[in-house]
Each structure stands twice: as C-alpha cells, then as structure tokens.
Amino acid sequence: MKELKEYVRSIPDFPEPGIIFRDVTTILQDPDGLCLSIDELREKLQGIDYDMIVGPESRGFIFGVPVAYAEHKAFIPVRKKGKLPCETVSIDYDLEYGKETIEIHKDAIKPGDKVVIVDDLIATGGTTEAIAKLVEGLGGRIVKIVFVMELEGLKGRKKLLKYDVDSLIKYEGN
C-alpha cells in the first residue's frame, strides 16, 4: 500500500503564483487513501482518554465522523455562524484576508469533557485556536488535536503550543 502522502495531489500556482495547493480530495476519492487516513488518525489517538471529537465544517466532518464512529465516541460539529439550529456560543477570529465567525451548540460540551479536535489541515492555526477557545469556554479540556496535513511554513503550531498536536503529513513550505 502507498504512503498517505502519495494520495495527495499537489497543484502548483493555485490559488496564486508561488503557492502549491495540497488537495485532500484525492485522499477521499481513493478507497485505500480514505481507509489509510482514518486508520492513521485513529492510531494517533491510541492511549488517549477522551469523550468526544470536535470537527469544523466541512473537512473536519469528513475526517472526524468516521473516527468518532469507529471509536464509538460522540462527534460535535463546529459550523459557520447561523448554521446550527439551537442556542450557540460563537467566536470571531482573523483570517488571512478578513474575519470569520464559528459556532458550537452551547449544550454540546459539558465541564470536564475531554475533547479531541480533528481537521484536515493546519495552516496558520487560527481556526483551530478559535475552536479550542470555544471548547474551553464551555468547560471542555482539549486532550489532543490531530490533522491530516500540516503546512509547517505557516507556523500554525505556534498558536497551539499548550496542546498535544499531531499531523499525518507534513509539508515544509506554505
């Protein structure tokens, strides 16, 4: 079987010249790539005591739900503002070119819950930092954060230094 990195399509000069876009959809399109990614995420969680997985839309759902299912854990979605139907808590955070707001149901996490965050990519770390603040604001405790891919050149881990962070694939550049 191939290494997980071999399932990722790299697209030069997208969305702008000098950028290499790492396309996670090619992992999803291949049955072996999809199984390998979920199995490797599960391996990163071996020995971790946790209650639930939190994942942001949309690719955090794609990778987080099968892990939660396989490990018999709850899955808690984090969504863009206005997409969740019940009472929520929200946080604003900065993007490279603007701001974003994400929300989580207010009753999704109880004080003392041990939480794992799963997402497809860490770049600057802003989204994950915001998710961690939401979880902790509800009394949850982040016990692990796992990504499929990491763009090390964007130094997203600097925003997550107090957490146990892991990634399956690391790319040196942006």
N, C-alpha and C positions, 0 to 999 in steps of 0.2 A: 504494500500500500504506500501511496505517496505521503510525503510530509504535508501538514496542513498549509504551509506557506505556498506550496505548489498549486493549490487550488485558487489562490488569489490572483485576479487579473490586475495588472498594473497598466494604467493608461497615462502616457506622458502628455504634458501640457494641457491638463484638464483640472480644474475649470479655467486655468490661465497658464500662460507660458511659464515653464520652470517648475511647475507642480506635477508630481506623479500621484495620480489618484489611485488608491488601493480599493478595488471593487470587491466587496464582500459577497455580492450576489452570486459570483461564480462558485463560492463555497456552498451556497444554498442550492444551486442548480445541479449539483452532483451528489447523488446519494451517499457515496463514500465520504465526500468532503463534509456534508452535513452531519453524518454519523460521527466522523472523526472530531469535528468541532465540539459537538455536545459531549462526547466521551471525554475529551481533554478538559473541557470546563468542569465536568464532574470530578475528574481526577484532582483538579486544583482545590476542590472543596473537601477532599477526603480528610477526615480527622477534625474538621471544623464543626463546632457545635453552633447550629443556627436554627431559627424558626421559620424564616421566610426569605424569598428572593424578591428584590425590588428591581424593576427594569423600566427604563424610559422608552416612550414610543419612538420610533417603531421597531428599530432593530433590537433594542433591549427586550422587547416582547418576543421577537423571533428566537433569540438565543436563551432567554431566561425561562420561558414557559416550558420547553422540553426538559430543561434541567430540573425545574421545580417538580414537574410531573414524575420524572424518573427517580427523584429523591424523596417523593411524597411530602413536599413542602408547599406552602401557600405561595402564590405569586401576586405581588402588589404592583399595579401599573402606576407609572408617573406619566402624566399627559400634559399637553399644552393647555393653556388657560381656556376654560369654557367647555372642555370635552368630557369632564366627569359629572355624573348626574346628582350626586349627593353633596353634602357640606364638605368643603375642601379647605386645605391650607395651601398657600402659594408662596413662591419666592421669585423675585426678579434677579436676573444675572446678565452679565455682559457677554456678548458675542463679539467676534472679530469686527463685525460691521453693524452693531446695533445692540438691542436688548431682547431678551426673551423672558417669558413667564411660564413656569411649570407648576403643576398642582398634584396633590395626592389627597385621597379621601381622608378626612380628619379621623375617622374611626378605624383606619386600616392598620395602624401600628399602635400597640399599647406600650406603656412604660415597661422597660426591661426586655422587650422583644429583641432578639439577636438577629441582625439583618445582614444579608449578602446582597451586594449590588452587582448585577450582570449587565454588560452592554457590549456592543460590537467593537467600539473604538474609543481610545483615549487619545485626544489631540492636545488641546490646551488645558483640559481638565475642568473647565468651567461648569459644564452641565453636571458632571459627577459631584463636584463640590457643592453645587446647589441641591442636588438630591440628598447628599449626606446631611446638609443643614435641615432639610425638611424632615428627614427621618429622626434626627436628634432632637428637633423641636417638638416632636410627638413623644419623645422619651425612649425611642429605639436606640440600639447600640450597633454600630457598623462593626462587624467582625471580619469581613473580607470584601474586597472589590476585585472583580475579575473581568478582563476584557479579552475579546478575540484578538484584536490588533492594537498595537501601540506605535504612535509616531513619536519616537524619542526626541527628535529635534525640536518639537514644540514644547517640551518640558512640562507636560501636564501633571506628572507626578509631584512636582513642587507644590501644587495646591492640595495634595493628598498625603502629605508626609506623615500625618498621625495615624494613617490607616495601613492595613496589610493589603497591598496592591499587587496584582499579578496579571500577566498577559500571556497569551499563547504564542503570538507572533510579534516580533519587534522589528521595526524599520528605523534605521539611524536618522534619516532625514525628516523632512516635513511631509 
